[in-house]
Amino acid sequence: MTTTSATGDAPAASAQHGMTPIPIPEQPDAIELGTGQLPEASAPEAWHSQYGSMFARNVSTATLTPFLPDPATATGTAVIVAPGGGFMSLSMENEGWDVARALASRGVAAFVLKYRLKPTPEDLDDFDAAIRAMLAAPRLSDRHDPATALRGLDAQIADARAAFALVRSRAGEWMIDPARVGMVGFSAGAMLTVATALVGGDAKPAFIGDVYGPLTAFDVPEDAPPLFIALAADDGLMDPRGFPLVESWRAAGRPVELHFYERGGHGFGMYPKETTSTDWFGSFASWMRMHGLLERAEPTSR
């Protein structure tokens, strides 16, 4: 049920959840990844606004949208950006486009991955109820089973693999070094990022960022990519056991950096907040610089 505004000109956000339906925005640069449509899709793709940002739901066709830097400042590094939303929605603006623009301003080619989602009710009130039920269920991090954390992500991992294949196939055109393509994800997108690094086969990110994602422990291979993690202590979804993912990376002898902010909650992304968590992007850029990823490299093709 949609609440209408007092003037009747446009739908107003429901007092229950603050979501307002909006038209699907123009995405002229989005490239379909060719991974097909989800056979279980039960509703058309729809978008809504919340927290001053735009979200997508019922995505059944995966796309990748490039945000390319000025050729004069291009470093040759690329990042695939995976927004979060519990695999039920995608925070396309706060955790997607805004992140990509910030990366492009640093000379990094960025690509926002709109991956396929679990089908959800068309009605926003019903969707809100589905989200609440999901949050009330046992967290993946509470199940102490790394395999469980990745179960059911086959479609999303396939989308990520297709994204890496596309970016590397057009590396020369986009002034990218195919060996310097990484991935950063938020919440559910962070889970997808870690999964892509561990089981994504030929995707092989050169480096990864996990921003307030699950911290489940994994068996980490000796060639796992450098890992950057950022989250807030007051995040209600934080793993109560601490930082098992960090310990997994350390046990494998692989590089890992953790930023644990006192405040920031969950989903801070690129929102300007009066907390130090707002500085995460600057820290991520500094971490990339430390790894030589912001130094200009000669673009090569594969």
VEXDREN-2710 file (C-alpha; in Angstrom, 1 decimal):
% VEXDREN-2710
k/r/px/py/pz
1/MET/0.0/0.0/0.0
2/THR/1.5/3.4/-1.0
3/THR/0.9/6.5/1.0
4/THR/0.1/9.6/-1.1
5/SER/1.3/13.1/-0.3
6/ALA/-1.1/15.8/1.0
7/THR/-1.2/17.4/-2.5
8/GLY/-1.7/14.1/-4.3
9/ASP/1.1/15.1/-6.7
10/ALA/3.5/12.2/-5.8
11/PRO/3.7/9.2/-3.4
12/ALA/5.0/10.0/0.0
13/ALA/7.2/7.7/2.1
14/SER/5.3/5.4/4.4
15/ALA/5.6/6.3/8.1
16/GLN/6.2/2.7/8.7
17/HIS/9.5/2.3/6.8
18/GLY/10.4/5.6/5.1
19/MET/10.5/4.0/1.6
20/THR/9.0/5.8/-1.4
21/PRO/8.6/4.2/-4.8
22/ILE/10.4/6.0/-7.7
23/PRO/10.7/5.5/-11.4
24/ILE/13.6/3.4/-12.5
25/PRO/16.4/5.9/-13.3
26/GLU/18.0/6.2/-16.7
27/GLN/21.2/4.1/-16.8
28/PRO/22.4/4.7/-20.3
29/ASP/25.9/3.4/-19.7
30/ALA/24.8/0.1/-18.0
31/ILE/26.1/-3.0/-19.8
32/GLU/24.2/-6.3/-19.5
33/LEU/26.5/-9.1/-18.4
34/GLY/24.7/-11.9/-20.2
35/THR/24.3/-14.1/-17.1
36/GLY/20.6/-14.5/-17.9
37/GLN/17.5/-13.8/-15.9
38/LEU/16.7/-15.5/-12.6
39/PRO/14.1/-18.2/-13.4
40/GLU/12.5/-17.6/-10.0
41/ALA/11.9/-13.9/-10.6
42/SER/8.3/-13.1/-9.6
43/ALA/8.1/-9.3/-9.9
44/PRO/9.6/-6.7/-12.2
45/GLU/12.6/-4.6/-11.2
46/ALA/11.5/-1.7/-9.1
47/TRP/13.3/1.2/-7.3
48/HIS/12.6/3.2/-4.2
49/SER/14.2/6.1/-2.2
50/GLN/15.1/5.9/1.4
51/TYR/17.6/7.8/3.6
52/GLY/18.0/10.2/0.8
53/SER/19.3/7.6/-1.5
54/MET/18.1/5.2/-4.3
55/PHE/17.7/1.5/-4.1
56/ALA/16.9/-1.2/-6.6
57/ARG/14.8/-4.3/-5.9
58/ASN/13.9/-7.5/-7.8
59/VAL/16.9/-7.2/-10.1
60/SER/16.8/-10.3/-12.4
61/THR/19.2/-9.1/-15.1
62/ALA/22.8/-8.2/-14.0
63/THR/24.5/-5.1/-15.4
64/LEU/27.8/-3.3/-15.0
65/THR/28.1/0.5/-15.2
66/PRO/31.5/2.1/-15.9
67/PHE/32.7/5.3/-14.2
68/LEU/36.0/6.1/-16.0
69/PRO/38.6/8.6/-14.8
70/ASP/40.0/11.4/-16.8
71/PRO/42.6/9.7/-19.1
72/ALA/45.1/12.3/-18.0
73/THR/44.9/11.0/-14.4
74/ALA/44.0/7.3/-15.0
75/THR/46.2/5.0/-12.9
76/GLY/45.4/1.7/-14.7
77/THR/43.7/0.4/-11.6
78/ALA/40.1/-0.7/-11.6
79/VAL/37.6/-1.6/-8.9
80/ILE/34.3/-3.5/-9.3
81/VAL/31.8/-2.0/-6.7
82/ALA/29.2/-4.3/-5.2
83/PRO/26.4/-2.4/-3.2
84/GLY/24.7/-4.1/-0.3
85/GLY/21.1/-4.7/0.7
86/GLY/20.9/-8.2/2.1
87/PHE/20.6/-9.7/-1.4
88/MET/17.0/-8.3/-1.4
89/SER/17.8/-4.8/-2.6
90/LEU/20.8/-2.8/-3.8
91/SER/21.9/0.6/-2.4
92/MET/22.8/1.8/-5.8
93/GLU/23.6/5.4/-5.0
94/ASN/25.2/5.5/-1.5
95/GLU/27.2/2.2/-1.9
96/GLY/27.4/2.2/-5.7
97/TRP/27.5/5.3/-7.9
98/ASP/28.9/7.6/-5.2
99/VAL/31.7/5.2/-4.4
100/ALA/32.5/4.8/-8.1
101/ARG/32.6/8.6/-8.7
102/ALA/35.0/9.0/-5.7
103/LEU/37.3/6.2/-7.1
104/ALA/37.2/7.8/-10.6
105/SER/38.3/11.1/-9.0
106/ARG/41.4/9.3/-7.8
107/GLY/42.2/8.0/-11.2
108/VAL/40.7/4.6/-10.7
109/ALA/38.3/3.1/-13.2
110/ALA/35.2/2.0/-11.3
111/PHE/32.4/-0.3/-12.3
112/VAL/29.1/-0.6/-10.3
113/LEU/27.8/-4.2/-10.3
114/LYS/24.0/-4.4/-10.3
115/TYR/23.9/-8.1/-9.4
116/ARG/20.8/-10.3/-9.4
117/LEU/18.7/-10.4/-6.2
118/LYS/16.3/-12.7/-4.4
119/PRO/12.7/-12.1/-5.5
120/THR/10.8/-9.9/-3.0
121/PRO/7.2/-8.7/-2.8
122/GLU/6.2/-5.8/-5.1
123/ASP/4.4/-3.9/-2.3
124/LEU/6.8/-1.9/-0.2
125/ASP/5.0/-2.6/3.0
126/ASP/5.3/-6.3/2.3
127/PHE/8.9/-5.8/1.3
128/ASP/9.6/-4.1/4.6
129/ALA/8.0/-7.1/6.4
130/ALA/10.3/-9.5/4.4
131/ILE/13.4/-7.4/5.4
132/ARG/12.4/-7.5/9.1
133/ALA/11.9/-11.3/8.9
134/MET/15.4/-11.6/7.3
135/LEU/17.0/-9.5/10.0
136/ALA/15.2/-11.5/12.7
137/ALA/16.6/-14.8/11.4
138/PRO/19.9/-16.2/12.7
139/ARG/22.8/-14.3/11.1
140/LEU/25.1/-16.2/8.8
141/SER/28.0/-15.3/11.2
142/ASP/26.2/-17.0/14.0
143/ARG/26.0/-20.3/12.3
144/HIS/29.8/-21.0/12.5
145/ASP/29.8/-22.7/9.2
146/PRO/31.8/-20.9/6.4
147/ALA/30.1/-23.0/3.7
148/THR/26.7/-21.8/4.9
149/ALA/27.8/-18.2/4.3
150/LEU/28.3/-18.8/0.6
151/ARG/25.3/-21.1/0.0
152/GLY/22.8/-19.8/-2.4
153/LEU/25.2/-17.2/-4.0
154/ASP/25.8/-19.0/-7.2
155/ALA/23.9/-16.4/-9.3
156/GLN/25.7/-13.5/-7.7
157/ILE/29.1/-15.1/-8.0
158/ALA/28.4/-15.7/-11.6
159/ASP/27.5/-12.0/-12.1
160/ALA/30.8/-11.0/-10.4
161/ARG/32.8/-13.4/-12.6
162/ALA/31.1/-12.0/-15.7
163/ALA/32.0/-8.5/-14.5
164/PHE/35.7/-9.3/-14.1
165/ALA/35.7/-11.0/-17.5
166/LEU/34.1/-8.0/-19.2
167/VAL/36.5/-5.5/-17.5
168/ARG/39.6/-7.5/-18.4
169/SER/38.4/-8.1/-22.0
170/ARG/38.1/-4.3/-22.6
171/ALA/41.1/-3.3/-20.5
172/GLY/42.9/-1.6/-23.5
173/GLU/39.8/0.4/-24.3
174/TRP/39.3/1.5/-20.7
175/MET/43.1/2.1/-20.0
176/ILE/43.2/-0.7/-17.4
177/ASP/45.9/-3.0/-16.3
178/PRO/44.1/-6.5/-16.2
179/ALA/46.4/-7.5/-13.3
180/ARG/45.1/-4.5/-11.2
181/VAL/41.4/-5.1/-11.1
182/GLY/40.0/-5.3/-7.5
183/MET/36.6/-5.3/-5.9
184/VAL/35.0/-3.5/-3.0
185/GLY/31.7/-4.5/-1.4
186/PHE/29.3/-3.3/1.2
187/SER/27.3/-5.5/3.6
188/ALA/25.9/-8.3/1.4
189/GLY/28.1/-6.9/-1.4
190/ALA/31.1/-7.4/0.9
191/MET/30.1/-11.0/1.3
192/LEU/29.9/-11.3/-2.4
193/THR/33.4/-9.7/-2.7
194/VAL/35.0/-12.2/-0.3
195/ALA/33.2/-15.1/-2.0
196/THR/34.5/-13.9/-5.4
197/ALA/38.0/-13.8/-4.0
198/LEU/37.8/-17.3/-2.5
199/VAL/35.6/-19.3/-4.9
200/GLY/35.2/-17.0/-7.9
201/GLY/37.5/-19.1/-10.1
202/ASP/39.0/-17.1/-12.9
203/ALA/37.7/-13.8/-11.4
204/LYS/40.7/-13.5/-9.1
205/PRO/40.5/-9.9/-7.7
206/ALA/43.9/-8.3/-7.3
207/PHE/42.7/-6.7/-4.0
208/ILE/39.4/-6.5/-2.1
209/GLY/37.6/-4.2/0.3
210/ASP/35.0/-5.5/2.8
211/VAL/33.0/-2.6/4.2
212/TYR/30.7/-3.7/7.1
213/GLY/30.3/-7.2/5.7
214/PRO/30.1/-10.5/7.6
215/LEU/33.4/-11.5/9.3
216/THR/32.9/-15.3/9.0
217/ALA/36.2/-17.3/9.2
218/PHE/37.3/-19.1/6.0
219/ASP/40.1/-21.3/4.8
220/VAL/42.1/-18.7/3.0
221/PRO/44.5/-19.8/0.2
222/GLU/48.1/-18.7/0.2
223/ASP/47.4/-16.5/-2.9
224/ALA/44.4/-14.6/-1.4
225/PRO/44.4/-10.9/-2.3
226/PRO/45.2/-8.1/0.1
227/LEU/42.1/-7.3/2.2
228/PHE/40.8/-4.0/3.6
229/ILE/38.0/-4.0/6.2
230/ALA/36.0/-1.2/7.6
231/LEU/33.1/-1.3/10.1
232/ALA/31.7/0.4/13.2
233/ALA/31.6/-1.0/16.7
234/ASP/27.9/0.1/17.0
235/ASP/26.9/-1.9/13.9
236/GLY/23.9/-4.0/15.1
237/LEU/24.9/-6.7/12.5
238/MET/28.5/-7.0/13.7
239/ASP/29.8/-10.5/14.5
240/PRO/29.8/-10.9/18.3
241/ARG/32.8/-13.1/18.1
242/GLY/35.0/-10.3/16.9
243/PHE/37.1/-10.5/13.7
244/PRO/37.5/-14.1/12.6
245/LEU/37.9/-13.1/8.9
246/VAL/40.9/-11.0/9.9
247/GLU/42.4/-13.9/11.7
248/SER/41.8/-16.2/8.7
249/TRP/43.8/-13.8/6.5
250/ARG/46.5/-13.5/9.1
251/ALA/46.7/-17.3/9.5
252/ALA/47.3/-17.6/5.8
253/GLY/50.0/-14.9/6.0
254/ARG/48.1/-12.6/3.7
255/PRO/47.9/-8.8/4.0
256/VAL/44.9/-7.4/5.9
257/GLU/44.1/-4.0/7.3
258/LEU/41.2/-3.4/9.7
259/HIS/39.5/-0.1/10.5
260/PHE/37.2/-0.4/13.5
261/TYR/35.3/2.8/14.1
262/GLU/33.7/3.6/17.4
263/ARG/30.5/4.8/15.8
264/GLY/28.9/4.8/12.4
265/GLY/26.2/2.1/12.5
266/HIS/25.5/-0.1/9.5
267/GLY/25.3/1.1/6.0
268/PHE/27.2/4.4/6.4
269/GLY/28.7/4.1/2.9
270/MET/29.3/7.6/1.4
271/TYR/26.8/9.3/3.7
272/PRO/28.3/12.4/5.4
273/LYS/28.0/11.6/9.1
274/GLU/29.4/13.2/12.2
275/THR/31.5/10.1/12.9
276/THR/35.0/9.0/12.0
277/SER/33.5/6.2/9.9
278/THR/33.0/8.9/7.3
279/ASP/36.8/8.8/6.7
280/TRP/36.7/5.1/5.6
281/PHE/37.1/6.1/1.9
282/GLY/40.2/8.2/2.5
283/SER/41.7/5.3/4.4
284/PHE/40.8/2.9/1.6
285/ALA/42.5/5.2/-0.9
286/SER/45.6/5.5/1.3
287/TRP/45.7/1.7/1.5
288/MET/45.5/1.4/-2.2
289/ARG/48.3/4.0/-2.5
290/MET/50.4/2.0/-0.1
291/HIS/50.0/-1.1/-2.4
292/GLY/51.1/1.0/-5.4
293/LEU/47.6/0.9/-6.9
294/LEU/47.4/4.7/-7.4
295/GLU/50.6/4.9/-9.2
296/ARG/50.1/5.2/-13.0
297/ALA/50.7/2.0/-14.9
298/GLU/50.9/1.5/-18.6
299/PRO/47.5/0.1/-19.8
300/THR/47.7/-3.3/-21.4
301/SER/45.1/-5.5/-23.2
302/ARG/44.6/-9.2/-22.6
END
